[in-house]
Amino acid sequence: MTTLMTPMTTLIAMEVAAAPSTLQVVWFCLVAVLFLGYFVLEGFDFGVGMLLPVLARDEKERRVMINTIGPVWDGNEVWVLVAGGAMFAAFPEWYATLFSGFYLPLLLILVGLIVRAVAFEYRSKRDDAQWRRRWDWCIIAGSVLPALLWGVAFGNIVRGVPLDANHTYTGSLLTLLNPFALLAGLVMVGLFLTHGAVFIALKTLGDIRGRARRLAGRVGLATAVALVGLATWHNLALANTALVWMPTGIAAVGLLFGLLANRVGREGWAFVGTALTIFGLVITLFGGLFPDVMPASNNPAHGLTVVNASSTPYTLTIMTWAAAIATPVVLAYQGWTYWIFRKRIGVHHIPDPTPESAVPQGSRT
């Protein structure tokens, strides 16, 4: 008996059967690298923001914490902008499905980032404790919300979401709030808290350094338990291959190494360990995802892959040349920024507040 195929099913079958090209694989890896850089760098920013009411005992210590990330936080956010732009240009179908289906979570992430950025700039505009306290809560909320929702978003991406034949998301907001995605969100929050605490210990002097080290150890142990649970669930249920078990091992070893280094006061190596954990986690997620970019939980034929979601070869070629030229410049500039602001700071570096009456009239803003 001959099986009749509609044009749509024929097209889907051709897309699934097609093997990804070299440039498609390269840009899938580059998108993964961009999100990796974002989570490693912006991750400690989020951690510092979330820990603001926990580690700081007074206004000077809060200013010390904010100053540890002051020169770099806005540059760290560039990574996610480039990741979104690369996704839009290299895999427009993926971008369209993701940003339409995950519209509310991504909007909340954007709102959190905007509120946090405004808070950094405005908290010092008035010498008023209540004013600063309100902006500090904006920093905290603008750090917790993106950290949690990025975990939820990527948990849903690797788990798969319901899509129709046109690759359109057919679920609701409650569909995204499933146990696997929520666990991924909690793991992301815990990992960024640990990463941020280690960074504070690396960049500060005095009592706040000791408190950050102790907190990193406690939060890190809880995060390790949740991370093992998430990785085991992901690897056994979704992607039980060596490609994901190997980076999972790297993540586990990195976190263990980071906690041990933190315990003996080697904050630099501890930061390398927590960064290695984020590296392993991101590679586990993207490794289990490939060659899909947006799996369909209801019908695998409706899912997006690097083949049916990508731009034309000509577009990918132009993008590759542009990335090859611009990326070294951006990396060199950001590396130079971190080198210039590499020294530790303490409360003795923070000047005492100047009474408003002592400020010359013409210099007030």
Secondary structure by P-SEA (a helix, b strand, c coil): cbbbbcaaaaaaaaaaaccccaaaaaaaaaaaaaaaaaaacaaaaaaaaaacccccccaaaaaaaaaaccccccccaaaaaaaaaaaaaacaaaaaaaaaaaaaaaaaaaaaaaaaaaaaacccccccaaaaaaaaaaaaaaaaaaaaaaaaaaaaaaacccccccccccccccccccaaaaaaaaaaaaaaaaaaaaaaaaccccaaaaaaaaaaaaaaaaaaaaaaaaaaaaaaccccccccaaaaaaaaaaaaaaaaaaaacaaaaaaaaaaaaaaaaaaaaaaaaccccbbbccccccccccccccccaaaaaaaaaaaaccaaaaaaaaaaaaaaacccccccccccccccccccccccc
